[in-house]
Amino acid sequence: MTLALSRSTIRPLTAAVRPRARTIALLLASLFALLTLDGLLHERAVFDASLLRAVQGIEHPLLEPVIRPVDMLTSSTGAIGAWVLMLAGLLLLRWWIPAGAALVLPAGGVINEMIGEHVVGRARPNALEFERAITQVRASSFPSGHVLGAVLLYGLLLVISGRIANRPLRLAVRAGCVAMIFISGFGRVWYGAHYPTDVLGAYALGGLLLVCIAAVYRRADAAWGRLPLVRAAVPVHDESRPHAHALTSLVEFDAVTVTKVYAPGLLPRLLYWLAFQAEFPYLRNRTALEAARHRRNLAALLTRFWYGDERVARVVAIERRGDGYGVVSERIHGHAPQDRAVARAWLRGLRDRFEQAGLPTWQIDPRQPRAVDNVLETADGRYLIVDLESGLVAPVASWRTWRRALRRGAAPMFDDVFFDITYAYVAANDEALRTALGPAAHAELLETLTLAEQAQTGWQRGEPRLWGRLLRAAGVAVAVRSWRARLAGGRERAQAWLAQTVDVWQFEGRVSPAEAAGMRAQMATPEFQAVLPHLGAHLAISIVLRFPFGSIARAGWTMGALTVATARLLVRRCDRRAWLGALRLHSPAVMLIGAVPGFGGFAYLAARPVRANRLLLRATVDATMQKAPWRLYERSGLRRWIARRPAAAPSAIAYPPSEGASSAMTVPGTAAAPHPGV
């Protein structure tokens, strides 16, 4: 069987979400953001109690017999069991792409736990206030984990059911999935386990995650759904021509050349996409193939220097094959090594030379099980390498190579040449290279080195490579920590800004003097004081750096602080309690908010010590949101909701005349206070 993959079949997965899906995702994200903000600022929404009582007032003899099994299936144990059964069924059917989508679902539970425990922390409904309530659970109420799991598990099953050919069975599966999703949310409110907004937030978050997962799944299934799991697909080729099937490619033989056409299976493509968020490069990326060509020829010239003759088959051309390319290299006439132990010993020496010169070692590392298969033994007993292009992204490399990659933000690695090492090696051995190679080959070496660097740079710049970017951002975080001397005034700046915020709210009558005193007492606690240097640092970074460098630096600052705390825990310089305190301070939520342009400078307001006092959190959010452009905060009505006065607050505030007078508001017996600002 042959399988031809066209350019239109495989597209970047980053463009997977269609316009309609993007609109739905945006609406769900906006709804969840509003509900999360409400959960941060208030113990419960204004309509939660009345709506919960109304739902609990619904009675029917069949209601509990229907709700109870659904509640059990969506509980922690039931959901895990259902997920395992679903995954096992997909694997038995060899539906690899749906199984891969199902493997992503536990991430939803992690996100739910992070938001519930480390961001919102809302208490469950009180048994003294409502007819039914679940009191033995201490987990956060917002968002509902039962409902989120039901939306993700049964929502994905609903999407996957499109593969079922039998129409009645397909409709039955879809109806069951919709029923499970609806009944789980209704049941959690009816049992008094969650407030209605907890369930609504779970529907919004679960729907948002499901839209993203389903969009990527559909694109991946269209592109890769018919691929073998590991072995190579079979591209269109001439069956009469001598050929062989390798792990990730088809190899065609002529009298003097060998042409390799890549057609990797699902797993190699998926590994590369996970590592670099791009299509496997040797399929259609001409620049990546040119980089492979010059890298192979560079290695051949260096082996002439090391061994007196070239021990790597050169690439002579890159040929167009359908919508892809073929790598045409010299044909080496030989056989598999007679003594594989001797061949491995030779590979160890070659690997060490490659490392000294900064060349990639995956294809020749004897620890790699198939490395010896890349070696041919000639009639005169020499060993030659016939392939240096990788088919898999794999971690097999020495610590020396890993250190190089991590320092350069080049991890994960895939056929990477460390050109600074290579240039230094060539420069250090310049005279010996000239003598061994001769003037013409030496000039070719320098030209090939330059071409290889240009091709590799162009190839890698054309891919997202998010993990490498994060590594470089972590390096920025380490550099940012050296700014402590420059940011010495950050703590005082943050302290003054927060104090001014409390003064304004007391001045405007939004809090009583007793409440303002409680807010100031909270600010004086050691836990809160630990936030101030980092809040001040973020504010200072926001002043000095603009987008995108400010976003990277703020997220890097938080990541660096948490990394240092983790390292201290690993070397036993602090205990677990101290590390948990650092996690509450430098939480993932703080890191993500810090990357947001504009408001990222106030990310540490989401830290647990600040959120411990809801009044203080509302006051700081109010002050922060007033920096939104075009007075969007006031015009949208959000300020009336976030900064609403208590029922007993004064209803009248006197304003001085607008002409020739101060712009500050005056309240009898209260000193005027300017609005906080940075």
Summary of the structure (lengths in Angstrom):
residues: 678
radius of gyration: 31.4
end to end distance: 67.5
largest distance: 103.5
contacts: 2120
relative contact order: 0.07
helix: 60%
strand: 6%
